[in-house]
């Protein structure tokens, strides 16, 4: 699967999974600001994600604007991520960059706070950041594993904006992929690059790390996308991030990478990438076997190929390549991300996918309403749910395929107002 990583050789031998925190638990960050936790919204690696808001007398609602990421304090990934956020993701810094570069937005999550929290004799590290919506990997899979040509190029442009900012702050991301790209919670045309657990400070105090192959670090990252440098055990650099982005764009557009059937053999993947780098036309022929090939992606990969390890990319040159690609298909960079039908007839939707979408339109969920003494069952069409509730239902796979009990009163309060029901007792989602 695209979201699986090779085991990081430098990671601790054993990590603990964070225990579940209750509704309303209060965390105090390093500046003594207090944050109240809401319901769980996901789990990643050894950490847990909760809705969060500034502490007040009110409970944390389903529309909370923040999330708290919590891990046992001895775990490494969140510590690495925190270092990046504290150095490079403060809201004022992001706003200043966005304004000076005349961007509509910058897809870097904002850092709102962090700290340590003691609970039941255990120590936990936490990070407060913006809340986001769906990840692109799920949307990619739902869309017959292809995105439209226009959408791929616009994603590339937005990610180049992100990478330029991250690189200018002495970091590289090292793990760009659809699973780490999340849509804004409020604006589905905005995409954010998350998960800086593998972020690497390639240029501390302005001094670039030297090129050195280390067998103990070979193949770090997500195997199908990771850079040739990473396959060789070389520390991540700017050219590696751009190479990874190139593989992502080719995969999103074609639905295929030449090495995807041999991911358990990292040396095979490495050698395949080296052959494709040496002859970009081989890569394009294998991914786009017909006559219709995206020349701009070939040009992009050729330009990445020319970068030296320590070289600073001219990001605008890469943007211009993608902008020319948009122009070539009669499109422009209008900022609209269309995750629906493929454009220009290039990538028609799989018939099975059409059938699934039709079935989804008629999905319903059964609820019991009324007071606890005399509950009444009522079937509700998912299409009739309020927009915010519908989105929660659609995203409930993030917490195991059903809405967590913690969300039930919050979700169905919205619906009960529409149905004029007094109290909600239970909600069961069937898939």
Secondary structure in CASP SS format (residue, H / E / C, confidence):
PFRMAT SS
TARGET T0000
AUTHOR 0000-0000-0000
METHOD secondary structure of the structure
MODEL  1
X C 1.00
X C 1.00
X C 1.00
X C 1.00
X C 1.00
X C 1.00
X C 1.00
X C 1.00
X C 1.00
X C 1.00
X C 1.00
X C 1.00
X C 1.00
X C 1.00
X C 1.00
X C 1.00
X C 1.00
X C 1.00
X C 1.00
X C 1.00
X C 1.00
X C 1.00
X C 1.00
X C 1.00
X C 1.00
X E 1.00
X E 1.00
X E 1.00
X C 1.00
X C 1.00
X C 1.00
X C 1.00
X C 1.00
X E 1.00
X E 1.00
X E 1.00
X E 1.00
X E 1.00
X E 1.00
X E 1.00
X E 1.00
X E 1.00
X E 1.00
X E 1.00
X C 1.00
X C 1.00
X E 1.00
X E 1.00
X E 1.00
X E 1.00
X E 1.00
X E 1.00
X E 1.00
X E 1.00
X C 1.00
X C 1.00
X C 1.00
X C 1.00
X C 1.00
X C 1.00
X C 1.00
X C 1.00
X C 1.00
X C 1.00
X C 1.00
X E 1.00
X E 1.00
X E 1.00
X E 1.00
X E 1.00
X E 1.00
X E 1.00
X C 1.00
X C 1.00
X C 1.00
X C 1.00
X H 1.00
X H 1.00
X H 1.00
X H 1.00
X H 1.00
X H 1.00
X H 1.00
X H 1.00
X H 1.00
X H 1.00
X H 1.00
X H 1.00
X C 1.00
X E 1.00
X H 1.00
X H 1.00
X H 1.00
X H 1.00
X H 1.00
X H 1.00
X H 1.00
X H 1.00
X H 1.00
X H 1.00
X C 1.00
X C 1.00
X C 1.00
X C 1.00
X C 1.00
X C 1.00
X C 1.00
X E 1.00
X C 1.00
X C 1.00
X E 1.00
X E 1.00
X E 1.00
X E 1.00
X E 1.00
X E 1.00
X E 1.00
X E 1.00
X E 1.00
X C 1.00
X C 1.00
X E 1.00
X E 1.00
X E 1.00
X E 1.00
X E 1.00
X E 1.00
X E 1.00
X E 1.00
X E 1.00
X C 1.00
X E 1.00
X E 1.00
X E 1.00
X E 1.00
X H 1.00
X H 1.00
X H 1.00
X H 1.00
X H 1.00
X H 1.00
X H 1.00
X C 1.00
X C 1.00
X C 1.00
X C 1.00
X C 1.00
X C 1.00
X H 1.00
X H 1.00
X H 1.00
X H 1.00
X H 1.00
X H 1.00
X H 1.00
X H 1.00
X H 1.00
X H 1.00
X H 1.00
X H 1.00
X H 1.00
X H 1.00
X H 1.00
X H 1.00
X H 1.00
X H 1.00
X H 1.00
X H 1.00
X C 1.00
X C 1.00
X E 1.00
X E 1.00
X C 1.00
X C 1.00
X C 1.00
X C 1.00
X C 1.00
X H 1.00
X H 1.00
X H 1.00
X E 1.00
X E 1.00
X E 1.00
X E 1.00
X C 1.00
X C 1.00
X C 1.00
X C 1.00
X C 1.00
X C 1.00
X E 1.00
X E 1.00
X E 1.00
X C 1.00
X C 1.00
X C 1.00
X C 1.00
X C 1.00
X C 1.00
X E 1.00
X E 1.00
X C 1.00
X C 1.00
X H 1.00
X H 1.00
X H 1.00
X C 1.00
X C 1.00
X C 1.00
X C 1.00
X C 1.00
X C 1.00
X C 1.00
X C 1.00
X H 1.00
X H 1.00
X H 1.00
X C 1.00
X C 1.00
X C 1.00
X C 1.00
X C 1.00
X C 1.00
X C 1.00
X C 1.00
X C 1.00
X C 1.00
X H 1.00
X H 1.00
X H 1.00
X H 1.00
X C 1.00
X C 1.00
X C 1.00
X C 1.00
X C 1.00
X C 1.00
X H 1.00
X H 1.00
X H 1.00
X H 1.00
X H 1.00
X H 1.00
X H 1.00
X H 1.00
X H 1.00
X H 1.00
X H 1.00
X H 1.00
X H 1.00
X H 1.00
X H 1.00
X H 1.00
X H 1.00
X C 1.00
X C 1.00
X C 1.00
X C 1.00
X C 1.00
X H 1.00
X H 1.00
X H 1.00
X C 1.00
X C 1.00
X C 1.00
X H 1.00
X H 1.00
X H 1.00
X H 1.00
X H 1.00
X H 1.00
X H 1.00
X H 1.00
X H 1.00
X H 1.00
X H 1.00
X H 1.00
X H 1.00
X C 1.00
X H 1.00
X H 1.00
X H 1.00
X H 1.00
X H 1.00
X H 1.00
X H 1.00
X H 1.00
X C 1.00
X C 1.00
X C 1.00
X C 1.00
X C 1.00
X C 1.00
X C 1.00
X H 1.00
X H 1.00
X H 1.00
X H 1.00
X H 1.00
X H 1.00
X H 1.00
X H 1.00
X H 1.00
X H 1.00
X H 1.00
X C 1.00
X C 1.00
X C 1.00
X C 1.00
X C 1.00
X C 1.00
X C 1.00
X C 1.00
X C 1.00
X H 1.00
X H 1.00
X H 1.00
X H 1.00
X H 1.00
X H 1.00
X H 1.00
X H 1.00
X H 1.00
X H 1.00
X H 1.00
X H 1.00
X H 1.00
X H 1.00
X C 1.00
X C 1.00
X C 1.00
X C 1.00
X C 1.00
X C 1.00
X C 1.00
X C 1.00
X C 1.00
X C 1.00
X C 1.00
X C 1.00
X C 1.00
X C 1.00
X C 1.00
X C 1.00
X C 1.00
X C 1.00
X C 1.00
X C 1.00
X C 1.00
X C 1.00
X H 1.00
X H 1.00
X H 1.00
X H 1.00
X H 1.00
X H 1.00
X H 1.00
X H 1.00
X H 1.00
X H 1.00
X H 1.00
X C 1.00
X C 1.00
X E 1.00
X E 1.00
X E 1.00
X E 1.00
X E 1.00
X E 1.00
X C 1.00
X C 1.00
X C 1.00
X C 1.00
X C 1.00
X C 1.00
X E 1.00
X E 1.00
X E 1.00
X E 1.00
X E 1.00
X E 1.00
X H 1.00
X H 1.00
X H 1.00
X C 1.00
X C 1.00
X H 1.00
X H 1.00
X H 1.00
X H 1.00
X H 1.00
X H 1.00
X H 1.00
X H 1.00
X C 1.00
X H 1.00
X H 1.00
X H 1.00
X H 1.00
X C 1.00
X C 1.00
X C 1.00
X C 1.00
X C 1.00
X H 1.00
X H 1.00
X H 1.00
X H 1.00
X H 1.00
X H 1.00
X H 1.00
X H 1.00
X H 1.00
X H 1.00
X H 1.00
X H 1.00
X H 1.00
X H 1.00
X H 1.00
X C 1.00
X C 1.00
X C 1.00
X C 1.00
X E 1.00
X E 1.00
X E 1.00
X E 1.00
X E 1.00
X C 1.00
X C 1.00
X C 1.00
END
